[in-house]
Amino acid sequence: MAKLKCLRTRLDQMTDLTYALLRGALLLSSTMVLCALILTVSGGPAMAGLSAYKTAQELIALGAVTLLLATIASAIVEELMI
């Protein structure tokens, strides 16, 4: 529970730019994962089997990369703003 309070305090101390950056990256990443889920479940009319699976894998990987880059960018922005 103490970790959650520490996280909440850290989130309250963020600048508006950092918050917007992380929020946008989270939205983009979750959209990519949702699209990957849709591709995996439906397969799409033009995509068959393996290509749909590979596309879904890449979308999930890009979602993780997006979050990683946004975290690094937000840390840099926080350091430059101080």
PDB file of N, CA, C and O in Angstrom, chain B, residues numbered from 101:
ATOM      1  N   MET B 101       0.809  -1.187   0.000  1.00  0.00           N
ATOM      2  CA  MET B 101       0.000   0.000   0.000  1.00  0.00           C
ATOM      3  C   MET B 101       0.860   1.262   0.000  1.00  0.00           C
ATOM      4  O   MET B 101       0.480   2.286  -0.568  1.00  0.00           O
ATOM      5  N   ALA B 102       2.006   1.176   0.634  1.00  0.00           N
ATOM      6  CA  ALA B 102       2.906   2.324   0.672  1.00  0.00           C
ATOM      7  C   ALA B 102       3.436   2.651  -0.728  1.00  0.00           C
ATOM      8  O   ALA B 102       3.662   3.815  -1.058  1.00  0.00           O
ATOM      9  N   LYS B 103       3.631   1.620  -1.538  1.00  0.00           N
ATOM     10  CA  LYS B 103       4.115   1.836  -2.906  1.00  0.00           C
ATOM     11  C   LYS B 103       3.079   2.588  -3.734  1.00  0.00           C
ATOM     12  O   LYS B 103       3.435   3.435  -4.553  1.00  0.00           O
ATOM     13  N   LEU B 104       1.798   2.285  -3.525  1.00  0.00           N
ATOM     14  CA  LEU B 104       0.744   2.979  -4.257  1.00  0.00           C
ATOM     15  C   LEU B 104       0.668   4.448  -3.855  1.00  0.00           C
ATOM     16  O   LEU B 104       0.428   5.307  -4.703  1.00  0.00           O
ATOM     17  N   LYS B 105       0.869   4.742  -2.585  1.00  0.00           N
ATOM     18  CA  LYS B 105       0.880   6.139  -2.142  1.00  0.00           C
ATOM     19  C   LYS B 105       2.070   6.880  -2.735  1.00  0.00           C
ATOM     20  O   LYS B 105       1.954   8.046  -3.113  1.00  0.00           O
ATOM     21  N   CYS B 106       3.207   6.210  -2.816  1.00  0.00           N
ATOM     22  CA  CYS B 106       4.404   6.810  -3.411  1.00  0.00           C
ATOM     23  C   CYS B 106       4.178   7.083  -4.901  1.00  0.00           C
ATOM     24  O   CYS B 106       4.576   8.129  -5.414  1.00  0.00           O
ATOM     25  N   LEU B 107       3.538   6.135  -5.588  1.00  0.00           N
ATOM     26  CA  LEU B 107       3.239   6.308  -7.005  1.00  0.00           C
ATOM     27  C   LEU B 107       2.259   7.453  -7.217  1.00  0.00           C
ATOM     28  O   LEU B 107       2.411   8.245  -8.147  1.00  0.00           O
ATOM     29  N   ARG B 108       1.264   7.538  -6.362  1.00  0.00           N
ATOM     30  CA  ARG B 108       0.275   8.615  -6.461  1.00  0.00           C
ATOM     31  C   ARG B 108       0.931   9.983  -6.252  1.00  0.00           C
ATOM     32  O   ARG B 108       0.611  10.945  -6.951  1.00  0.00           O
ATOM     33  N   THR B 109       1.842  10.062  -5.294  1.00  0.00           N
ATOM     34  CA  THR B 109       2.561  11.309  -5.039  1.00  0.00           C
ATOM     35  C   THR B 109       3.404  11.698  -6.239  1.00  0.00           C
ATOM     36  O   THR B 109       3.455  12.868  -6.617  1.00  0.00           O
ATOM     37  N   ARG B 110       4.061  10.722  -6.836  1.00  0.00           N
ATOM     38  CA  ARG B 110       4.899  10.983  -8.015  1.00  0.00           C
ATOM     39  C   ARG B 110       4.060  11.453  -9.199  1.00  0.00           C
ATOM     40  O   ARG B 110       4.470  12.345  -9.942  1.00  0.00           O
ATOM     41  N   LEU B 111       2.882  10.851  -9.373  1.00  0.00           N
ATOM     42  CA  LEU B 111       2.005  11.266 -10.466  1.00  0.00           C
ATOM     43  C   LEU B 111       1.490  12.688 -10.257  1.00  0.00           C
ATOM     44  O   LEU B 111       1.315  13.436 -11.218  1.00  0.00           O
ATOM     45  N   ASP B 112       1.250  13.056  -9.007  1.00  0.00           N
ATOM     46  CA  ASP B 112       0.785  14.418  -8.722  1.00  0.00           C
ATOM     47  C   ASP B 112       1.860  15.470  -8.979  1.00  0.00           C
ATOM     48  O   ASP B 112       1.536  16.631  -9.230  1.00  0.00           O
ATOM     49  N   GLN B 113       3.118  15.086  -8.921  1.00  0.00           N
ATOM     50  CA  GLN B 113       4.220  16.019  -9.103  1.00  0.00           C
ATOM     51  C   GLN B 113       4.635  16.181 -10.570  1.00  0.00           C
ATOM     52  O   GLN B 113       5.525  16.976 -10.872  1.00  0.00           O
ATOM     53  N   MET B 114       4.011  15.451 -11.468  1.00  0.00           N
ATOM     54  CA  MET B 114       4.370  15.532 -12.882  1.00  0.00           C
ATOM     55  C   MET B 114       3.955  16.867 -13.490  1.00  0.00           C
ATOM     56  O   MET B 114       2.972  17.481 -13.077  1.00  0.00           O
ATOM     57  N   THR B 115       4.724  17.294 -14.474  1.00  0.00           N
ATOM     58  CA  THR B 115       4.332  18.488 -15.223  1.00  0.00           C
ATOM     59  C   THR B 115       3.240  18.115 -16.220  1.00  0.00           C
ATOM     60  O   THR B 115       3.007  16.936 -16.484  1.00  0.00           O
ATOM     61  N   ASP B 116       2.575  19.125 -16.769  1.00  0.00           N
ATOM     62  CA  ASP B 116       1.494  18.867 -17.720  1.00  0.00           C
ATOM     63  C   ASP B 116       2.001  18.199 -18.991  1.00  0.00           C
ATOM     64  O   ASP B 116       1.333  17.328 -19.548  1.00  0.00           O
ATOM     65  N   LEU B 117       3.175  18.604 -19.447  1.00  0.00           N
ATOM     66  CA  LEU B 117       3.750  18.012 -20.654  1.00  0.00           C
ATOM     67  C   LEU B 117       4.060  16.534 -20.457  1.00  0.00           C
ATOM     68  O   LEU B 117       3.781  15.715 -21.332  1.00  0.00           O
ATOM     69  N   THR B 118       4.628  16.199 -19.328  1.00  0.00           N
ATOM     70  CA  THR B 118       4.958  14.804 -19.047  1.00  0.00           C
ATOM     71  C   THR B 118       3.700  13.966 -18.928  1.00  0.00           C
ATOM     72  O   THR B 118       3.636  12.849 -19.441  1.00  0.00           O
ATOM     73  N   TYR B 119       2.703  14.507 -18.253  1.00  0.00           N
ATOM     74  CA  TYR B 119       1.440  13.791 -18.108  1.00  0.00           C
ATOM     75  C   TYR B 119       0.794  13.548 -19.476  1.00  0.00           C
ATOM     76  O   TYR B 119       0.305  12.451 -19.746  1.00  0.00           O
ATOM     77  N   ALA B 120       0.794  14.558 -20.328  1.00  0.00           N
ATOM     78  CA  ALA B 120       0.206  14.418 -21.659  1.00  0.00           C
ATOM     79  C   ALA B 120       0.977  13.398 -22.493  1.00  0.00           C
ATOM     80  O   ALA B 120       0.383  12.627 -23.245  1.00  0.00           O
ATOM     81  N   LEU B 121       2.291  13.399 -22.358  1.00  0.00           N
ATOM     82  CA  LEU B 121       3.118  12.449 -23.092  1.00  0.00           C
ATOM     83  C   LEU B 121       2.821  11.009 -22.673  1.00  0.00           C
ATOM     84  O   LEU B 121       2.643  10.133 -23.520  1.00  0.00           O
ATOM     85  N   LEU B 122       2.769  10.777 -21.384  1.00  0.00           N
ATOM     86  CA  LEU B 122       2.486   9.431 -20.899  1.00  0.00           C
ATOM     87  C   LEU B 122       1.060   8.997 -21.207  1.00  0.00           C
ATOM     88  O   LEU B 122       0.814   7.838 -21.543  1.00  0.00           O
ATOM     89  N   ARG B 123       0.129   9.926 -21.091  1.00  0.00           N
ATOM     90  CA  ARG B 123      -1.268   9.601 -21.389  1.00  0.00           C
ATOM     91  C   ARG B 123      -1.447   9.249 -22.867  1.00  0.00           C
ATOM     92  O   ARG B 123      -2.138   8.286 -23.199  1.00  0.00           O
ATOM     93  N   GLY B 124      -0.829  10.026 -23.745  1.00  0.00           N
ATOM     94  CA  GLY B 124      -0.916   9.740 -25.174  1.00  0.00           C
ATOM     95  C   GLY B 124      -0.289   8.411 -25.541  1.00  0.00           C
ATOM     96  O   GLY B 124      -0.825   7.662 -26.358  1.00  0.00           O
ATOM     97  N   ALA B 125       0.854   8.123 -24.929  1.00  0.00           N
ATOM     98  CA  ALA B 125       1.518   6.851 -25.204  1.00  0.00           C
ATOM     99  C   ALA B 125       0.699   5.677 -24.699  1.00  0.00           C
ATOM    100  O   ALA B 125       0.645   4.629 -25.344  1.00  0.00           O
ATOM    101  N   LEU B 126       0.065   5.846 -23.554  1.00  0.00           N
ATOM    102  CA  LEU B 126      -0.774   4.786 -23.021  1.00  0.00           C
ATOM    103  C   LEU B 126      -1.993   4.550 -23.901  1.00  0.00           C
ATOM    104  O   LEU B 126      -2.385   3.405 -24.125  1.00  0.00           O
ATOM    105  N   LEU B 127      -2.589   5.618 -24.395  1.00  0.00           N
ATOM    106  CA  LEU B 127      -3.725   5.481 -25.313  1.00  0.00           C
ATOM    107  C   LEU B 127      -3.309   4.799 -26.622  1.00  0.00           C
ATOM    108  O   LEU B 127      -4.009   3.916 -27.119  1.00  0.00           O
ATOM    109  N   LEU B 128      -2.178   5.212 -27.168  1.00  0.00           N
ATOM    110  CA  LEU B 128      -1.690   4.614 -28.405  1.00  0.00           C
ATOM    111  C   LEU B 128      -1.360   3.143 -28.214  1.00  0.00           C
ATOM    112  O   LEU B 128      -1.704   2.310 -29.052  1.00  0.00           O
ATOM    113  N   SER B 129      -0.701   2.828 -27.121  1.00  0.00           N
ATOM    114  CA  SER B 129      -0.331   1.453 -26.839  1.00  0.00           C
ATOM    115  C   SER B 129      -1.554   0.563 -26.633  1.00  0.00           C
ATOM    116  O   SER B 129      -1.611  -0.555 -27.144  1.00  0.00           O
ATOM    117  N   SER B 130      -2.520   1.063 -25.890  1.00  0.00           N
ATOM    118  CA  SER B 130      -3.723   0.257 -25.657  1.00  0.00           C
ATOM    119  C   SER B 130      -4.526   0.067 -26.944  1.00  0.00           C
ATOM    120  O   SER B 130      -5.162  -0.969 -27.135  1.00  0.00           O
ATOM    121  N   THR B 131      -4.496   1.065 -27.821  1.00  0.00           N
ATOM    122  CA  THR B 131      -5.160   0.921 -29.114  1.00  0.00           C
ATOM    123  C   THR B 131      -4.474  -0.149 -29.961  1.00  0.00           C
ATOM    124  O   THR B 131      -5.142  -0.931 -30.637  1.00  0.00           O
ATOM    125  N   MET B 132      -3.153  -0.182 -29.925  1.00  0.00           N
ATOM    126  CA  MET B 132      -2.413  -1.203 -30.667  1.00  0.00           C
ATOM    127  C   MET B 132      -2.730  -2.602 -30.148  1.00  0.00           C
ATOM    128  O   MET B 132      -2.914  -3.532 -30.932  1.00  0.00           O
ATOM    129  N   VAL B 133      -2.792  -2.747 -28.839  1.00  0.00           N
ATOM    130  CA  VAL B 133      -3.095  -4.056 -28.257  1.00  0.00           C
ATOM    131  C   VAL B 133      -4.531  -4.461 -28.575  1.00  0.00           C
ATOM    132  O   VAL B 133      -4.799  -5.635 -28.833  1.00  0.00           O
ATOM    133  N   LEU B 134      -5.456  -3.504 -28.559  1.00  0.00           N
ATOM    134  CA  LEU B 134      -6.839  -3.806 -28.922  1.00  0.00           C
ATOM    135  C   LEU B 134      -6.943  -4.244 -30.382  1.00  0.00           C
ATOM    136  O   LEU B 134      -7.674  -5.183 -30.696  1.00  0.00           O
ATOM    137  N   CYS B 135      -6.220  -3.573 -31.270  1.00  0.00           N
ATOM    138  CA  CYS B 135      -6.205  -3.973 -32.685  1.00  0.00           C
ATOM    139  C   CYS B 135      -5.597  -5.366 -32.859  1.00  0.00           C
ATOM    140  O   CYS B 135      -6.058  -6.153 -33.686  1.00  0.00           O
ATOM    141  N   ALA B 136      -4.568  -5.662 -32.080  1.00  0.00           N
ATOM    142  CA  ALA B 136      -3.963  -6.992 -32.140  1.00  0.00           C
ATOM    143  C   ALA B 136      -4.952  -8.049 -31.682  1.00  0.00           C
ATOM    144  O   ALA B 136      -5.018  -9.133 -32.262  1.00  0.00           O
ATOM    145  N   LEU B 137      -5.712  -7.745 -30.656  1.00  0.00           N
ATOM    146  CA  LEU B 137      -6.727  -8.687 -30.181  1.00  0.00           C
ATOM    147  C   LEU B 137      -7.800  -8.918 -31.238  1.00  0.00           C
ATOM    148  O   LEU B 137      -8.221 -10.051 -31.470  1.00  0.00           O
ATOM    149  N   ILE B 138      -8.236  -7.844 -31.871  1.00  0.00           N
ATOM    150  CA  ILE B 138      -9.244  -7.969 -32.924  1.00  0.00           C
ATOM    151  C   ILE B 138      -8.701  -8.794 -34.086  1.00  0.00           C
ATOM    152  O   ILE B 138      -9.410  -9.642 -34.629  1.00  0.00           O
ATOM    153  N   LEU B 139      -7.453  -8.554 -34.470  1.00  0.00           N
ATOM    154  CA  LEU B 139      -6.847  -9.330 -35.550  1.00  0.00           C
ATOM    155  C   LEU B 139      -6.736 -10.800 -35.188  1.00  0.00           C
ATOM    156  O   LEU B 139      -6.959 -11.674 -36.026  1.00  0.00           O
ATOM    157  N   THR B 140      -6.393 -11.063 -33.952  1.00  0.00           N
ATOM    158  CA  THR B 140      -6.235 -12.456 -33.532  1.00  0.00           C
ATOM    159  C   THR B 140      -7.572 -13.173 -33.506  1.00  0.00           C
ATOM    160  O   THR B 140      -7.667 -14.328 -33.922  1.00  0.00           O
ATOM    161  N   VAL B 141      -8.597 -12.505 -33.026  1.00  0.00           N
ATOM    162  CA  VAL B 141      -9.903 -13.146 -32.908  1.00  0.00           C
ATOM    163  C   VAL B 141     -10.582 -13.283 -34.269  1.00  0.00           C
ATOM    164  O   VAL B 141     -11.083 -14.355 -34.608  1.00  0.00           O
ATOM    165  N   SER B 142     -10.601 -12.207 -35.045  1.00  0.00           N
ATOM    166  CA  SER B 142     -11.350 -12.243 -36.300  1.00  0.00           C
ATOM    167  C   SER B 142     -10.515 -12.742 -37.475  1.00  0.00           C
ATOM    168  O   SER B 142     -11.033 -13.446 -38.342  1.00  0.00           O
ATOM    169  N   GLY B 143      -9.250 -12.393 -37.517  1.00  0.00           N
ATOM    170  CA  GLY B 143      -8.410 -12.789 -38.641  1.00  0.00           C
ATOM    171  C   GLY B 143      -8.535 -11.838 -39.811  1.00  0.00           C
ATOM    172  O   GLY B 143      -7.672 -11.836 -40.689  1.00  0.00           O
ATOM    173  N   GLY B 144      -9.560 -11.048 -39.851  1.00  0.00           N
ATOM    174  CA  GLY B 144      -9.745 -10.089 -40.940  1.00  0.00           C
ATOM    175  C   GLY B 144     -10.118 -10.787 -42.230  1.00  0.00           C
ATOM    176  O   GLY B 144      -9.693 -11.919 -42.460  1.00  0.00           O
ATOM    177  N   PRO B 145     -10.901 -10.141 -43.077  1.00  0.00           N
ATOM    178  CA  PRO B 145     -11.335 -10.797 -44.314  1.00  0.00           C
ATOM    179  C   PRO B 145     -10.205 -11.012 -45.318  1.00  0.00           C
ATOM    180  O   PRO B 145     -10.213 -12.004 -46.048  1.00  0.00           O
ATOM    181  N   ALA B 146      -9.237 -10.103 -45.366  1.00  0.00           N
ATOM    182  CA  ALA B 146      -8.175 -10.218 -46.361  1.00  0.00           C
ATOM    183  C   ALA B 146      -6.945 -10.929 -45.817  1.00  0.00           C
ATOM    184  O   ALA B 146      -6.041 -11.268 -46.581  1.00  0.00           O
ATOM    185  N   MET B 147      -6.898 -11.159 -44.502  1.00  0.00           N
ATOM    186  CA  MET B 147      -5.708 -11.753 -43.910  1.00  0.00           C
ATOM    187  C   MET B 147      -6.001 -13.202 -43.540  1.00  0.00           C
ATOM    188  O   MET B 147      -7.076 -13.530 -43.038  1.00  0.00           O
ATOM    189  N   ALA B 148      -5.053 -14.027 -43.792  1.00  0.00           N
ATOM    190  CA  ALA B 148      -5.245 -15.442 -43.473  1.00  0.00           C
ATOM    191  C   ALA B 148      -4.165 -15.890 -42.507  1.00  0.00           C
ATOM    192  O   ALA B 148      -2.987 -15.576 -42.674  1.00  0.00           O
ATOM    193  N   GLY B 149      -4.585 -16.621 -41.506  1.00  0.00           N
ATOM    194  CA  GLY B 149      -3.734 -17.314 -40.558  1.00  0.00           C
ATOM    195  C   GLY B 149      -2.456 -16.659 -40.109  1.00  0.00           C
ATOM    196  O   GLY B 149      -2.461 -15.812 -39.216  1.00  0.00           O
ATOM    197  N   LEU B 150      -1.354 -17.049 -40.729  1.00  0.00           N
ATOM    198  CA  LEU B 150      -0.024 -16.659 -40.277  1.00  0.00           C
ATOM    199  C   LEU B 150       0.228 -15.158 -40.394  1.00  0.00           C
ATOM    200  O   LEU B 150       0.850 -14.571 -39.509  1.00  0.00           O
ATOM    201  N   SER B 151      -0.237 -14.536 -41.458  1.00  0.00           N
ATOM    202  CA  SER B 151       0.006 -13.100 -41.610  1.00  0.00           C
ATOM    203  C   SER B 151      -0.755 -12.293 -40.547  1.00  0.00           C
ATOM    204  O   SER B 151      -0.241 -11.292 -40.047  1.00  0.00           O
ATOM    205  N   ALA B 152      -1.963 -12.722 -40.204  1.00  0.00           N
ATOM    206  CA  ALA B 152      -2.714 -12.038 -39.139  1.00  0.00           C
ATOM    207  C   ALA B 152      -2.005 -12.210 -37.803  1.00  0.00           C
ATOM    208  O   ALA B 152      -1.920 -11.268 -37.015  1.00  0.00           O
ATOM    209  N   TYR B 153      -1.500 -13.402 -37.547  1.00  0.00           N
ATOM    210  CA  TYR B 153      -0.793 -13.670 -36.295  1.00  0.00           C
ATOM    211  C   TYR B 153       0.475 -12.825 -36.188  1.00  0.00           C
ATOM    212  O   TYR B 153       0.759 -12.252 -35.136  1.00  0.00           O
ATOM    213  N   LYS B 154       1.238 -12.749 -37.284  1.00  0.00           N
ATOM    214  CA  LYS B 154       2.471 -11.949 -37.264  1.00  0.00           C
ATOM    215  C   LYS B 154       2.173 -10.460 -37.102  1.00  0.00           C
ATOM    216  O   LYS B 154       2.894  -9.755 -36.395  1.00  0.00           O
ATOM    217  N   THR B 155       1.127  -9.986 -37.745  1.00  0.00           N
ATOM    218  CA  THR B 155       0.744  -8.580 -37.601  1.00  0.00           C
ATOM    219  C   THR B 155       0.334  -8.281 -36.164  1.00  0.00           C
ATOM    220  O   THR B 155       0.704  -7.243 -35.616  1.00  0.00           O
ATOM    221  N   ALA B 156      -0.423  -9.179 -35.556  1.00  0.00           N
ATOM    222  CA  ALA B 156      -0.837  -8.999 -34.165  1.00  0.00           C
ATOM    223  C   ALA B 156       0.378  -9.003 -33.236  1.00  0.00           C
ATOM    224  O   ALA B 156       0.438  -8.212 -32.294  1.00  0.00           O
ATOM    225  N   GLN B 157       1.334  -9.874 -33.489  1.00  0.00           N
ATOM    226  CA  GLN B 157       2.561  -9.901 -32.680  1.00  0.00           C
ATOM    227  C   GLN B 157       3.320  -8.585 -32.788  1.00  0.00           C
ATOM    228  O   GLN B 157       3.800  -8.060 -31.784  1.00  0.00           O
ATOM    229  N   GLU B 158       3.429  -8.054 -33.990  1.00  0.00           N
ATOM    230  CA  GLU B 158       4.138  -6.794 -34.184  1.00  0.00           C
ATOM    231  C   GLU B 158       3.413  -5.625 -33.509  1.00  0.00           C
ATOM    232  O   GLU B 158       4.055  -4.731 -32.958  1.00  0.00           O
ATOM    233  N   LEU B 159       2.096  -5.632 -33.550  1.00  0.00           N
ATOM    234  CA  LEU B 159       1.344  -4.576 -32.883  1.00  0.00           C
ATOM    235  C   LEU B 159       1.571  -4.605 -31.371  1.00  0.00           C
ATOM    236  O   LEU B 159       1.706  -3.555 -30.743  1.00  0.00           O
ATOM    237  N   ILE B 160       1.613  -5.786 -30.796  1.00  0.00           N
ATOM    238  CA  ILE B 160       1.864  -5.906 -29.364  1.00  0.00           C
ATOM    239  C   ILE B 160       3.282  -5.446 -29.037  1.00  0.00           C
ATOM    240  O   ILE B 160       3.493  -4.750 -28.043  1.00  0.00           O
ATOM    241  N   ALA B 161       4.248  -5.826 -29.858  1.00  0.00           N
ATOM    242  CA  ALA B 161       5.638  -5.406 -29.627  1.00  0.00           C
ATOM    243  C   ALA B 161       5.783  -3.892 -29.766  1.00  0.00           C
ATOM    244  O   ALA B 161       6.491  -3.263 -28.980  1.00  0.00           O
ATOM    245  N   LEU B 162       5.120  -3.309 -30.756  1.00  0.00           N
ATOM    246  CA  LEU B 162       5.189  -1.858 -30.932  1.00  0.00           C
ATOM    247  C   LEU B 162       4.516  -1.117 -29.786  1.00  0.00           C
ATOM    248  O   LEU B 162       4.940  -0.019 -29.425  1.00  0.00           O
ATOM    249  N   GLY B 163       3.480  -1.702 -29.216  1.00  0.00           N
ATOM    250  CA  GLY B 163       2.841  -1.101 -28.054  1.00  0.00           C
ATOM    251  C   GLY B 163       3.792  -1.028 -26.873  1.00  0.00           C
ATOM    252  O   GLY B 163       3.835  -0.023 -26.164  1.00  0.00           O
ATOM    253  N   ALA B 164       4.551  -2.088 -26.661  1.00  0.00           N
ATOM    254  CA  ALA B 164       5.533  -2.094 -25.571  1.00  0.00           C
ATOM    255  C   ALA B 164       6.656  -1.096 -25.838  1.00  0.00           C
ATOM    256  O   ALA B 164       7.105  -0.404 -24.924  1.00  0.00           O
ATOM    257  N   VAL B 165       7.103  -1.023 -27.070  1.00  0.00           N
ATOM    258  CA  VAL B 165       8.168  -0.073 -27.427  1.00  0.00           C
ATOM    259  C   VAL B 165       7.687   1.360 -27.254  1.00  0.00           C
ATOM    260  O   VAL B 165       8.437   2.221 -26.794  1.00  0.00           O
ATOM    261  N   THR B 166       6.438   1.614 -27.622  1.00  0.00           N
ATOM    262  CA  THR B 166       5.870   2.947 -27.460  1.00  0.00           C
ATOM    263  C   THR B 166       5.867   3.377 -25.993  1.00  0.00           C
ATOM    264  O   THR B 166       6.229   4.508 -25.671  1.00  0.00           O
ATOM    265  N   LEU B 167       5.457   2.469 -25.111  1.00  0.00           N
ATOM    266  CA  LEU B 167       5.466   2.787 -23.685  1.00  0.00           C
ATOM    267  C   LEU B 167       6.877   3.012 -23.166  1.00  0.00           C
ATOM    268  O   LEU B 167       7.104   3.910 -22.354  1.00  0.00           O
ATOM    269  N   LEU B 168       7.825   2.209 -23.625  1.00  0.00           N
ATOM    270  CA  LEU B 168       9.210   2.369 -23.188  1.00  0.00           C
ATOM    271  C   LEU B 168       9.771   3.720 -23.631  1.00  0.00           C
ATOM    272  O   LEU B 168      10.383   4.432 -22.835  1.00  0.00           O
ATOM    273  N   LEU B 169       9.563   4.066 -24.883  1.00  0.00           N
ATOM    274  CA  LEU B 169      10.063   5.349 -25.381  1.00  0.00           C
ATOM    275  C   LEU B 169       9.389   6.536 -24.697  1.00  0.00           C
ATOM    276  O   LEU B 169      10.034   7.551 -24.436  1.00  0.00           O
ATOM    277  N   ALA B 170       8.099   6.414 -24.407  1.00  0.00           N
ATOM    278  CA  ALA B 170       7.407   7.497 -23.710  1.00  0.00           C
ATOM    279  C   ALA B 170       7.919   7.646 -22.287  1.00  0.00           C
ATOM    280  O   ALA B 170       8.015   8.765 -21.782  1.00  0.00           O
ATOM    281  N   THR B 171       8.246   6.548 -21.639  1.00  0.00           N
ATOM    282  CA  THR B 171       8.793   6.621 -20.287  1.00  0.00           C
ATOM    283  C   THR B 171      10.151   7.299 -20.288  1.00  0.00           C
ATOM    284  O   THR B 171      10.432   8.140 -19.435  1.00  0.00           O
ATOM    285  N   ILE B 172      10.986   6.937 -21.238  1.00  0.00           N
ATOM    286  CA  ILE B 172      12.307   7.568 -21.344  1.00  0.00           C
ATOM    287  C   ILE B 172      12.162   9.053 -21.676  1.00  0.00           C
ATOM    288  O   ILE B 172      12.846   9.896 -21.094  1.00  0.00           O
ATOM    289  N   ALA B 173      11.271   9.366 -22.612  1.00  0.00           N
ATOM    290  CA  ALA B 173      11.073  10.770 -22.994  1.00  0.00           C
ATOM    291  C   ALA B 173      10.513  11.588 -21.832  1.00  0.00           C
ATOM    292  O   ALA B 173      10.901  12.741 -21.644  1.00  0.00           O
ATOM    293  N   SER B 174       9.614  11.007 -21.061  1.00  0.00           N
ATOM    294  CA  SER B 174       9.059  11.754 -19.934  1.00  0.00           C
ATOM    295  C   SER B 174      10.098  11.987 -18.847  1.00  0.00           C
ATOM    296  O   SER B 174      10.081  13.024 -18.184  1.00  0.00           O
ATOM    297  N   ALA B 175      11.003  11.029 -18.658  1.00  0.00           N
ATOM    298  CA  ALA B 175      12.078  11.227 -17.685  1.00  0.00           C
ATOM    299  C   ALA B 175      13.014  12.351 -18.141  1.00  0.00           C
ATOM    300  O   ALA B 175      13.468  13.156 -17.329  1.00  0.00           O
ATOM    301  N   ILE B 176      13.292  12.395 -19.426  1.00  0.00           N
ATOM    302  CA  ILE B 176      14.152  13.462 -19.960  1.00  0.00           C
ATOM    303  C   ILE B 176      13.475  14.817 -19.811  1.00  0.00           C
ATOM    304  O   ILE B 176      14.111  15.794 -19.415  1.00  0.00           O
ATOM    305  N   VAL B 177      12.183  14.876 -20.129  1.00  0.00           N
ATOM    306  CA  VAL B 177      11.445  16.134 -20.007  1.00  0.00           C
ATOM    307  C   VAL B 177      11.401  16.590 -18.557  1.00  0.00           C
ATOM    308  O   VAL B 177      11.563  17.778 -18.280  1.00  0.00           O
ATOM    309  N   GLU B 178      11.185  15.672 -17.636  1.00  0.00           N
ATOM    310  CA  GLU B 178      11.158  16.029 -16.209  1.00  0.00           C
ATOM    311  C   GLU B 178      12.503  16.599 -15.758  1.00  0.00           C
ATOM    312  O   GLU B 178      12.549  17.563 -14.993  1.00  0.00           O
ATOM    313  N   GLU B 179      13.591  16.004 -16.232  1.00  0.00           N
ATOM    314  CA  GLU B 179      14.926  16.492 -15.843  1.00  0.00           C
ATOM    315  C   GLU B 179      15.219  17.861 -16.442  1.00  0.00           C
ATOM    316  O   GLU B 179      15.856  18.696 -15.799  1.00  0.00           O
ATOM    317  N   LEU B 180      14.761  18.098 -17.665  1.00  0.00           N
ATOM    318  CA  LEU B 180      15.011  19.390 -18.309  1.00  0.00           C
ATOM    319  C   LEU B 180      14.139  20.497 -17.722  1.00  0.00           C
ATOM    320  O   LEU B 180      14.533  21.663 -17.746  1.00  0.00           O
ATOM    321  N   MET B 181      12.986  20.162 -17.207  1.00  0.00           N
ATOM    322  CA  MET B 181      12.080  21.156 -16.641  1.00  0.00           C
ATOM    323  C   MET B 181      12.512  21.622 -15.255  1.00  0.00           C
ATOM    324  O   MET B 181      12.137  22.713 -14.827  1.00  0.00           O
ATOM    325  N   ILE B 182      13.280  20.824 -14.563  1.00  0.00           N
ATOM    326  CA  ILE B 182      13.691  21.167 -13.185  1.00  0.00           C
ATOM    327  C   ILE B 182      14.764  22.204 -13.171  1.00  0.00           C
ATOM    328  O   ILE B 182      15.222  22.605 -12.101  1.00  0.00           O
TER     329      ILE B 182
END
